[in-house]
């Protein structure tokens, strides 16, 4: 027996009034199932939206950290080559411990070169 035949049999068995009540109940059941499905889908979409915002924030933070690392590396190269007129200070965007160490090594190198030239 198909689903349609089953509903026809139910309607025939319960009469018109029973059929109206049954169809109304069926309508409420279908609406409830649809609502719950949509609520679940909305919850999933909201969860994915929250996850995407978190991932995007972490991506942006990683990009910023990468950009600062590039600036630090460029600062180390500039210090090593001796092209520093106004050195960065601790807390500046381009300052790093590696930059400071490279700057100090360059200054020691320049002192040794000056000492050799004086001889």
C-alpha positions as CSV (number, residue, x, y, z in Angstrom):
1,X,0.0,0.0,0.0
2,X,1.4,3.4,-1.0
3,X,1.4,6.4,1.2
4,X,-1.4,8.0,-0.7
5,X,-3.6,4.9,-0.5
6,X,-2.9,4.8,3.2
7,X,-4.1,8.4,3.6
8,X,-7.2,7.7,1.5
9,X,-8.0,4.7,3.7
10,X,-7.5,6.8,6.8
11,X,-9.8,9.5,5.5
12,X,-12.4,6.9,4.6
13,X,-12.2,5.3,8.0
14,X,-12.4,8.5,10.1
15,X,-14.9,10.4,8.0
16,X,-14.7,14.0,6.9
17,X,-14.3,15.6,10.3
18,X,-11.5,13.1,11.3
19,X,-9.8,13.7,8.0
20,X,-9.7,17.5,8.5
21,X,-8.2,17.0,12.0
22,X,-5.8,14.4,10.6
23,X,-4.7,16.6,7.7
24,X,-4.4,19.6,10.0
25,X,-2.2,17.5,12.4
26,X,-0.2,16.4,9.4
27,X,0.2,20.0,8.3
28,X,1.5,21.0,11.7
29,X,3.8,18.0,11.8
30,X,5.3,18.9,8.3
31,X,5.6,22.6,9.4
32,X,7.3,21.5,12.6
33,X,9.8,19.2,10.8
34,X,10.5,22.0,8.3
35,X,11.0,24.6,11.1
36,X,13.4,22.2,13.0
37,X,15.3,21.5,9.8
38,X,15.6,25.2,9.1
39,X,16.6,26.0,12.7
40,X,19.3,23.3,12.5
41,X,20.5,24.7,9.2
42,X,20.6,28.2,10.6
43,X,22.5,27.0,13.6
44,X,25.0,25.3,11.3
45,X,25.3,28.5,9.2
46,X,25.7,30.6,12.3
47,X,28.4,28.3,13.6
48,X,30.2,28.4,10.3
49,X,30.0,32.2,10.2
50,X,31.6,32.3,13.6
51,X,34.3,29.9,12.6
52,X,35.0,31.9,9.4
53,X,35.3,35.1,11.5
54,X,37.8,33.4,13.8
55,X,39.8,31.9,10.9
56,X,39.9,35.3,9.1
57,X,41.1,37.0,12.3
58,X,43.8,34.4,12.8
59,X,44.8,34.8,9.1
60,X,45.0,38.6,9.5
61,X,47.1,38.3,12.6
62,X,49.4,35.8,10.8
63,X,49.8,38.3,7.9
64,X,50.6,41.1,10.3
65,X,53.2,39.0,12.1
66,X,54.7,38.0,8.7
67,X,54.9,41.6,7.6
68,X,56.6,42.6,10.9
69,X,59.0,39.7,10.5
70,X,59.9,40.9,7.0
71,X,60.5,44.4,8.4
72,X,62.7,42.9,11.1
73,X,64.7,41.0,8.5
74,X,65.1,44.0,6.3
75,X,66.3,46.0,9.4
76,X,68.9,43.3,10.1
77,X,70.2,43.5,6.5
78,X,70.3,47.3,6.6
79,X,72.1,47.2,10.0
80,X,74.6,44.6,8.7
81,X,75.4,46.7,5.6
82,X,75.9,49.8,7.8
83,X,73.1,51.9,6.3
84,X,71.6,52.9,9.6
85,X,71.5,56.7,10.3
86,X,68.9,56.6,13.1
87,X,68.7,53.2,14.6
88,X,65.3,51.8,15.7
89,X,64.8,51.6,19.5
90,X,63.2,48.8,21.5
91,X,59.4,49.1,21.1
92,X,59.6,50.5,17.5
93,X,57.9,48.4,14.8
94,X,61.2,47.6,13.1
95,X,63.2,46.7,16.2
96,X,63.9,43.2,17.3
97,X,66.6,41.5,19.4
98,X,68.2,40.2,16.1
99,X,68.3,43.7,14.7
100,X,69.9,45.0,17.9
101,X,72.5,42.2,17.9
102,X,73.3,42.9,14.2
103,X,73.6,46.6,14.8
104,X,76.0,46.0,17.7
105,X,78.1,43.7,15.6
106,X,78.2,46.3,12.8
107,X,79.4,48.9,15.3
108,X,82.1,46.6,16.6
109,X,83.2,45.9,13.0
110,X,83.4,49.6,12.2
111,X,85.5,50.1,15.4
112,X,87.9,47.4,14.3
113,X,88.1,48.9,10.8
114,X,88.9,52.4,12.2
115,X,91.5,50.9,14.5
116,X,93.3,49.1,11.6
117,X,93.2,52.3,9.5
118,X,94.9,54.3,12.3
119,X,97.9,52.0,12.4
